[in-house]
Amino acid sequence: MRLNLKSVLVLVVISMVFVVSCKRRAVYQGEPIVTDLEVHDPLDFYQLKEQYKGKILVVNYFASWCPPCRAEAPDLLRVYNKYKDKNFVIVGYTIDTNKNAAMDFINNFGLDFPTFIASDLLQDEMRVRKVPETFIYDKEGNLLEMVPGMVSERYLEVFAEMGNNPSE
């Protein structure tokens, strides 16, 4: 049996996606973190942004069915837990249309940072076209970075450290 180059590349890509999604399986075994999720529209988001002024704010859009979202969830949680008391906060917005799937994702990964459902209006307002997508705001609420795709623990820590710097 002879495989052409295209077939081999497709198999390699599928294998890599499988390995990444299997590598970052959910591990949280405690009580459910969420039993319901609130839907946020643009007004809710801007109020939330105002609430977190004085802190570095990371807003992460994700979906339960997204392998890269599953891969980055543990990094988000580690950074949040390490820096949450240091002028740094992470807020999650799921774009899932299935609320139960979203809650399962949050509970299975133990994501204890504030998380909401992004309404279609909010997704349009923020121009979220794919997930994961992350927006990072400074202490005054100004957008510092918009990151399409996964963010790493080390990348987030750079911004988390800014929360500790009084001159920022």
RAUR-V173670 format. One record per backbone hydrogen bond with DSSP energy under -0.5 kcal/mol. CO is the residue of the C=O (numbers start at 1). NH is the residue of the N-H. If there is no record, write none. Layout:
<<CO & NH> <CO & NH>>
This chain:
<<1 & 3> <4 & 8> <5 & 9> <6 & 10> <7 & 11> <8 & 12> <9 & 13> <10 & 14> <11 & 15> <12 & 16> <13 & 17> <14 & 18> <15 & 19> <16 & 20> <17 & 21> <18 & 22> <19 & 23> <20 & 24> <22 & 25> <38 & 117> <40 & 119> <41 & 45> <42 & 46> <43 & 47> <44 & 48> <45 & 49> <46 & 50> <47 & 51> <48 & 52> <50 & 53> <52 & 55> <56 & 58> <56 & 89> <57 & 59> <57 & 137> <58 & 60> <58 & 91> <59 & 61> <59 & 135> <60 & 93> <61 & 132> <61 & 133> <62 & 95> <63 & 66> <65 & 67> <66 & 70> <67 & 71> <68 & 72> <69 & 73> <70 & 74> <72 & 76> <73 & 77> <74 & 78> <75 & 79> <76 & 80> <77 & 81> <78 & 82> <79 & 83> <80 & 84> <83 & 86> <87 & 56> <89 & 58> <91 & 60> <92 & 116> <93 & 62> <94 & 118> <97 & 99> <98 & 102> <99 & 103> <100 & 104> <101 & 105> <102 & 106> <103 & 107> <104 & 108> <105 & 109> <106 & 110> <106 & 111> <108 & 28> <110 & 112> <114 & 92> <116 & 94> <116 & 118> <117 & 40> <117 & 119> <119 & 123> <120 & 124> <121 & 125> <122 & 126> <123 & 127> <123 & 128> <124 & 127> <127 & 129> <132 & 149> <133 & 61> <134 & 147> <135 & 59> <136 & 144> <136 & 145> <137 & 57> <138 & 141> <139 & 54> <142 & 138> <145 & 136> <146 & 148> <147 & 134> <152 & 156> <153 & 157> <154 & 158> <155 & 159> <156 & 160> <157 & 161> <158 & 162> <159 & 163> <160 & 163> <160 & 164> <161 & 164> <161 & 165> <162 & 165> <164 & 166> <165 & 168>>
